[in-house]
């Protein structure tokens, strides 16, 4: 185990929701982030931007309409002239490439992880 010990209360502070990728654009200025994702979380919290590392598995178009999980209550981050309002979640493969975290069945947009 690494880092600090987290409590249930710490976990409950995270607002992780299901969203659907509705647009993907390349992000050449990003050092670690490779794409700008527009993600629809339904009426609450709405449509949000995520600057995310998608390469090499996700070039863009194939993840449009794909469900993803994202933290929606982090403070917005800035990279170049873009603002990331949510943090799309993924895990590394054996080479450190991102594998997106997604529900394995249809889930309502905006559905909160618990």
N, C-alpha and C positions, 0 to 999 in steps of 0.2 A: 504494500500500500504506500502511495506517495502523497505528499502534500499534507494539507490540514484535514483533520477529522470534521466531517460535515454532520449536521444534525438533521432530523426530519424537518425542523423549522427552516433550516437553510434551503432544503430542497423545495419546500412549499413556497418559498419566495420566487422561484423561477416560474414563469408563465410560458410553458411550452405548448404550442398549438399545431394543429394540422392545417396546412395551407396547400394550395394548388399553384404550381408554377404556370404563369400565363404568358410570360415573355422572358427571353434570354438574349443578352447582348454580350459580345466579347468585351473584355476590359483590359486593354493593352497596357494601361498605365499602372495596373496593379502589380505589386511585387509578389504577393502570395495569392491574392484573389485573382481569378482568371475570367470571371463572368459577373455581369449584373443581372440579378434575377428579380422579376416582378412576381410577387406571390400574393394570391388572393386568399384571405382568411375569412371571407364572408363579411357580414355587416360589422362584426366586432372581432378583431381590430381593423378590418378593412384590407385594402391592398397596400403592401409594404415592399420596400426595396431591400435586397440583401446582396452585398458584395461577397462572393463566395469562390472558393477554390473548387473548380469543377473538372479541370483537366487532370489526367488524360481520358477518364472514362466517360465524361459528359461534355460533349463539344457544344451542346446548346439545344438544337431543335428536338432531339429525342427526349428531353425531360419536360418539354412544354406539355401541359395537362397532367404532369406527374404530381402525386401528393408527396409532400415533404414535411418534416418536423422542424420547427424553428422556435428559438427563444424570442418572445415578442416584447419583453419588458426590460431589456438592456438599454442603457443610454445609447443614442445614435453615435456611430463612429464615422469618421471622415477619412477617405483615401482619395488623393488628388482632388478633383472637383465633384466628387460623388459622396453621398451620405448613405450609410448602411443603417437601416432602421430595425432590422431583425437579424438574428444569427442563425443561419441554416445549419442543421446538425449533421455530422457525419463521423465516421470512424476510419482509421487508416487500414489499408491492406498491408501485406508483408513488405511493400516497398515505400510505404508512407503516402500512397495515393488515396484520395478521399472516396469513400463509399457512403452515399447518402443514406440517412436513416429515414425509412418510410413505413407507413402502416402496411401490413400485408393483406388488408381487406379495405373496402371502401369505408371511410369514416367521414362524418360531417365536417365541412370546412369550419375552422374556428374551434373544433373540438379540443378540449384541454387534456393534456397528459396527466394521468394520476396513477 
